[in-house]
Amino acid sequence: MNTAASKVELPIAITEQGSDALNETKVLQSSLALAEELEGSIKFHLEAQL
């Protein structure tokens, strides 16, 4: 994970899907799933602090 003051980069590895468009779709789906997991985790930790 690379971090900077305003940016975080997380590598996402996928299995070849057969075309560039399908590869991009898979990366976007994986990115969305990761974002949803982070959202749930952040909400859980914030609620625990109340």
Biopython code that builds the backbone (N, CA, C, O; Angstrom):
import numpy as np
from Bio.PDB.StructureBuilder import StructureBuilder

atoms = [
    (1, "MET", "N", (0.852, -1.168, 0.000)),
    (1, "MET", "CA", (0.000, 0.000, 0.000)),
    (1, "MET", "C", (0.897, 1.229, 0.000)),
    (1, "MET", "O", (1.751, 1.373, 0.874)),
    (2, "ASN", "N", (0.713, 2.101, -0.957)),
    (2, "ASN", "CA", (1.425, 3.371, -1.011)),
    (2, "ASN", "C", (0.527, 4.448, -0.429)),
    (2, "ASN", "O", (-0.668, 4.496, -0.722)),
    (3, "THR", "N", (1.103, 5.310, 0.392)),
    (3, "THR", "CA", (0.292, 6.386, 0.951)),
    (3, "THR", "C", (0.983, 7.718, 0.733)),
    (3, "THR", "O", (2.211, 7.805, 0.698)),
    (4, "ALA", "N", (0.189, 8.730, 0.590)),
    (4, "ALA", "CA", (0.653, 10.104, 0.506)),
    (4, "ALA", "C", (-0.339, 10.926, 1.316)),
    (4, "ALA", "O", (-1.320, 10.382, 1.824)),
    (5, "ALA", "N", (-0.103, 12.201, 1.441)),
    (5, "ALA", "CA", (-0.951, 13.051, 2.269)),
    (5, "ALA", "C", (-2.421, 12.963, 1.876)),
    (5, "ALA", "O", (-3.287, 12.981, 2.750)),
    (6, "SER", "N", (-2.721, 12.868, 0.595)),
    (6, "SER", "CA", (-4.120, 12.876, 0.174)),
    (6, "SER", "C", (-4.485, 11.697, -0.721)),
    (6, "SER", "O", (-5.495, 11.747, -1.424)),
    (7, "LYS", "N", (-3.680, 10.638, -0.706)),
    (7, "LYS", "CA", (-3.912, 9.551, -1.657)),
    (7, "LYS", "C", (-3.476, 8.218, -1.060)),
    (7, "LYS", "O", (-2.435, 8.128, -0.409)),
    (8, "VAL", "N", (-4.283, 7.184, -1.288)),
    (8, "VAL", "CA", (-3.943, 5.819, -0.907)),
    (8, "VAL", "C", (-4.126, 4.949, -2.132)),
    (8, "VAL", "O", (-5.160, 5.021, -2.795)),
    (9, "GLU", "N", (-3.141, 4.131, -2.441)),
    (9, "GLU", "CA", (-3.231, 3.216, -3.577)),
    (9, "GLU", "C", (-3.188, 1.787, -3.062)),
    (9, "GLU", "O", (-2.270, 1.411, -2.332)),
    (10, "LEU", "N", (-4.175, 0.995, -3.439)),
    (10, "LEU", "CA", (-4.225, -0.410, -3.066)),
    (10, "LEU", "C", (-4.199, -1.254, -4.334)),
    (10, "LEU", "O", (-5.019, -1.050, -5.229)),
    (11, "PRO", "N", (-3.277, -2.190, -4.420)),
    (11, "PRO", "CA", (-3.236, -3.036, -5.619)),
    (11, "PRO", "C", (-4.414, -4.007, -5.632)),
    (11, "PRO", "O", (-4.783, -4.561, -4.597)),
    (12, "ILE", "N", (-4.989, -4.205, -6.792)),
    (12, "ILE", "CA", (-6.082, -5.172, -6.967)),
    (12, "ILE", "C", (-5.653, -6.139, -8.060)),
    (12, "ILE", "O", (-5.454, -5.750, -9.210)),
    (13, "ALA", "N", (-5.514, -7.402, -7.684)),
    (13, "ALA", "CA", (-5.116, -8.433, -8.642)),
    (13, "ALA", "C", (-6.355, -9.193, -9.096)),
    (13, "ALA", "O", (-7.207, -9.553, -8.284)),
    (14, "ILE", "N", (-6.446, -9.429, -10.384)),
    (14, "ILE", "CA", (-7.564, -10.196, -10.933)),
    (14, "ILE", "C", (-7.012, -11.281, -11.847)),
    (14, "ILE", "O", (-5.860, -11.228, -12.277)),
    (15, "THR", "N", (-7.848, -12.255, -12.133)),
    (15, "THR", "CA", (-7.540, -13.279, -13.125)),
    (15, "THR", "C", (-7.964, -12.738, -14.489)),
    (15, "THR", "O", (-9.010, -12.100, -14.607)),
    (16, "GLU", "N", (-7.168, -12.987, -15.504)),
    (16, "GLU", "CA", (-7.482, -12.541, -16.865)),
    (16, "GLU", "C", (-8.904, -12.941, -17.227)),
    (16, "GLU", "O", (-9.286, -14.104, -17.093)),
    (17, "GLN", "N", (-9.687, -11.964, -17.688)),
    (17, "GLN", "CA", (-11.095, -12.196, -17.989)),
    (17, "GLN", "C", (-11.363, -12.400, -19.487)),
    (17, "GLN", "O", (-12.483, -12.735, -19.871)),
    (18, "GLY", "N", (-10.368, -12.206, -20.314)),
    (18, "GLY", "CA", (-10.538, -12.487, -21.735)),
    (18, "GLY", "C", (-10.479, -11.265, -22.641)),
    (18, "GLY", "O", (-10.211, -11.396, -23.836)),
    (19, "SER", "N", (-10.726, -10.074, -22.087)),
    (19, "SER", "CA", (-10.611, -8.850, -22.884)),
    (19, "SER", "C", (-10.328, -7.688, -21.940)),
    (19, "SER", "O", (-10.540, -7.782, -20.732)),
    (20, "ASP", "N", (-9.846, -6.592, -22.518)),
    (20, "ASP", "CA", (-9.559, -5.418, -21.694)),
    (20, "ASP", "C", (-10.821, -4.901, -21.004)),
    (20, "ASP", "O", (-10.781, -4.516, -19.836)),
    (21, "ALA", "N", (-11.938, -4.893, -21.728)),
    (21, "ALA", "CA", (-13.188, -4.399, -21.157)),
    (21, "ALA", "C", (-13.635, -5.265, -19.980)),
    (21, "ALA", "O", (-14.074, -4.743, -18.955)),
    (22, "LEU", "N", (-13.526, -6.577, -20.122)),
    (22, "LEU", "CA", (-13.910, -7.467, -19.031)),
    (22, "LEU", "C", (-12.946, -7.336, -17.851)),
    (22, "LEU", "O", (-13.360, -7.410, -16.695)),
    (23, "ASN", "N", (-11.662, -7.141, -18.149)),
    (23, "ASN", "CA", (-10.685, -6.927, -17.079)),
    (23, "ASN", "C", (-11.013, -5.655, -16.295)),
    (23, "ASN", "O", (-10.971, -5.653, -15.064)),
    (24, "GLU", "N", (-11.337, -4.577, -17.007)),
    (24, "GLU", "CA", (-11.690, -3.313, -16.351)),
    (24, "GLU", "C", (-12.954, -3.473, -15.515)),
    (24, "GLU", "O", (-13.039, -2.942, -14.408)),
    (25, "THR", "N", (-13.922, -4.193, -16.031)),
    (25, "THR", "CA", (-15.159, -4.435, -15.287)),
    (25, "THR", "C", (-14.859, -5.179, -13.995)),
    (25, "THR", "O", (-15.403, -4.842, -12.944)),
    (26, "LYS", "N", (-14.006, -6.180, -14.065)),
    (26, "LYS", "CA", (-13.652, -6.967, -12.881)),
    (26, "LYS", "C", (-12.919, -6.099, -11.856)),
    (26, "LYS", "O", (-13.181, -6.198, -10.657)),
    (27, "VAL", "N", (-12.007, -5.253, -12.323)),
    (27, "VAL", "CA", (-11.285, -4.361, -11.416)),
    (27, "VAL", "C", (-12.259, -3.409, -10.735)),
    (27, "VAL", "O", (-12.163, -3.186, -9.529)),
    (28, "LEU", "N", (-13.191, -2.848, -11.490)),
    (28, "LEU", "CA", (-14.171, -1.935, -10.905)),
    (28, "LEU", "C", (-15.071, -2.656, -9.906)),
    (28, "LEU", "O", (-15.393, -2.098, -8.857)),
    (29, "GLN", "N", (-15.480, -3.878, -10.210)),
    (29, "GLN", "CA", (-16.295, -4.649, -9.272)),
    (29, "GLN", "C", (-15.517, -4.932, -7.991)),
    (29, "GLN", "O", (-16.061, -4.823, -6.892)),
    (30, "SER", "N", (-14.257, -5.290, -8.133)),
    (30, "SER", "CA", (-13.418, -5.561, -6.963)),
    (30, "SER", "C", (-13.194, -4.298, -6.143)),
    (30, "SER", "O", (-13.196, -4.344, -4.913)),
    (31, "SER", "N", (-13.003, -3.179, -6.816)),
    (31, "SER", "CA", (-12.813, -1.906, -6.125)),
    (31, "SER", "C", (-14.064, -1.511, -5.353)),
    (31, "SER", "O", (-13.975, -1.038, -4.220)),
    (32, "LEU", "N", (-15.226, -1.701, -5.961)),
    (32, "LEU", "CA", (-16.486, -1.392, -5.291)),
    (32, "LEU", "C", (-16.678, -2.279, -4.062)),
    (32, "LEU", "O", (-17.084, -1.795, -3.006)),
    (33, "ALA", "N", (-16.390, -3.561, -4.192)),
    (33, "ALA", "CA", (-16.519, -4.474, -3.056)),
    (33, "ALA", "C", (-15.603, -4.052, -1.913)),
    (33, "ALA", "O", (-16.008, -4.079, -0.751)),
    (34, "LEU", "N", (-14.377, -3.664, -2.235)),
    (34, "LEU", "CA", (-13.440, -3.198, -1.215)),
    (34, "LEU", "C", (-13.959, -1.934, -0.539)),
    (34, "LEU", "O", (-13.894, -1.814, 0.684)),
    (35, "ALA", "N", (-14.472, -0.996, -1.321)),
    (35, "ALA", "CA", (-15.007, 0.249, -0.768)),
    (35, "ALA", "C", (-16.185, -0.041, 0.161)),
    (35, "ALA", "O", (-16.316, 0.588, 1.211)),
    (36, "GLU", "N", (-17.038, -0.987, -0.218)),
    (36, "GLU", "CA", (-18.183, -1.344, 0.623)),
    (36, "GLU", "C", (-17.725, -1.985, 1.929)),
    (36, "GLU", "O", (-18.314, -1.732, 2.980)),
    (37, "GLU", "N", (-16.686, -2.810, 1.877)),
    (37, "GLU", "CA", (-16.138, -3.410, 3.097)),
    (37, "GLU", "C", (-15.542, -2.339, 4.006)),
    (37, "GLU", "O", (-15.737, -2.371, 5.221)),
    (38, "LEU", "N", (-14.825, -1.402, 3.420)),
    (38, "LEU", "CA", (-14.254, -0.308, 4.211)),
    (38, "LEU", "C", (-15.345, 0.535, 4.849)),
    (38, "LEU", "O", (-15.227, 0.936, 6.007)),
    (39, "GLU", "N", (-16.402, 0.805, 4.103)),
    (39, "GLU", "CA", (-17.526, 1.582, 4.634)),
    (39, "GLU", "C", (-18.119, 0.897, 5.861)),
    (39, "GLU", "O", (-18.351, 1.538, 6.886)),
    (40, "GLY", "N", (-18.361, -0.398, 5.752)),
    (40, "GLY", "CA", (-18.920, -1.139, 6.872)),
    (40, "GLY", "C", (-18.007, -1.125, 8.081)),
    (40, "GLY", "O", (-18.468, -0.968, 9.212)),
    (41, "SER", "N", (-16.728, -1.287, 7.851)),
    (41, "SER", "CA", (-15.760, -1.282, 8.940)),
    (41, "SER", "C", (-15.692, 0.080, 9.622)),
    (41, "SER", "O", (-15.661, 0.166, 10.850)),
    (42, "ILE", "N", (-15.668, 1.125, 8.837)),
    (42, "ILE", "CA", (-15.605, 2.481, 9.392)),
    (42, "ILE", "C", (-16.858, 2.786, 10.201)),
    (42, "ILE", "O", (-16.774, 3.337, 11.299)),
    (43, "LYS", "N", (-18.016, 2.429, 9.665)),
    (43, "LYS", "CA", (-19.274, 2.655, 10.391)),
    (43, "LYS", "C", (-19.268, 1.894, 11.714)),
    (43, "LYS", "O", (-19.676, 2.437, 12.740)),
    (44, "PHE", "N", (-18.813, 0.654, 11.702)),
    (44, "PHE", "CA", (-18.757, -0.152, 12.911)),
    (44, "PHE", "C", (-17.879, 0.510, 13.965)),
    (44, "PHE", "O", (-18.269, 0.612, 15.128)),
    (45, "HIS", "N", (-16.696, 0.959, 13.560)),
    (45, "HIS", "CA", (-15.774, 1.585, 14.509)),
    (45, "HIS", "C", (-16.305, 2.924, 15.014)),
    (45, "HIS", "O", (-16.120, 3.256, 16.185)),
    (46, "LEU", "N", (-16.954, 3.688, 14.162)),
    (46, "LEU", "CA", (-17.519, 4.964, 14.608)),
    (46, "LEU", "C", (-18.663, 4.747, 15.591)),
    (46, "LEU", "O", (-18.773, 5.477, 16.576)),
    (47, "GLU", "N", (-19.513, 3.759, 15.340)),
    (47, "GLU", "CA", (-20.621, 3.471, 16.236)),
    (47, "GLU", "C", (-20.116, 2.955, 17.573)),
    (47, "GLU", "O", (-20.728, 3.217, 18.608)),
    (48, "ALA", "N", (-19.021, 2.233, 17.566)),
    (48, "ALA", "CA", (-18.462, 1.697, 18.807)),
    (48, "ALA", "C", (-17.898, 2.818, 19.686)),
    (48, "ALA", "O", (-17.786, 2.649, 20.900)),
    (49, "GLN", "N", (-17.548, 3.940, 19.096)),
    (49, "GLN", "CA", (-16.994, 5.057, 19.855)),
    (49, "GLN", "C", (-18.073, 5.902, 20.506)),
    (49, "GLN", "O", (-17.762, 6.715, 21.376)),
    (50, "LEU", "N", (-19.327, 5.739, 20.119)),
    (50, "LEU", "CA", (-20.410, 6.564, 20.681)),
    (50, "LEU", "C", (-20.813, 6.108, 22.048)),
    (50, "LEU", "O", (-21.708, 6.695, 22.656)),
]
sb = StructureBuilder()
sb.init_structure("model")
sb.init_model(0)
sb.init_chain("A")
sb.init_seg("    ")
for serial, (resi, resn, name, xyz) in enumerate(atoms, 1):
    if name == "N":
        sb.init_residue(resn, " ", resi, " ")
    sb.init_atom(name, np.array(xyz, "f"), 0.0, 1.0, " ", f" {name:<3s}", serial, name[0])
structure = sb.get_structure()
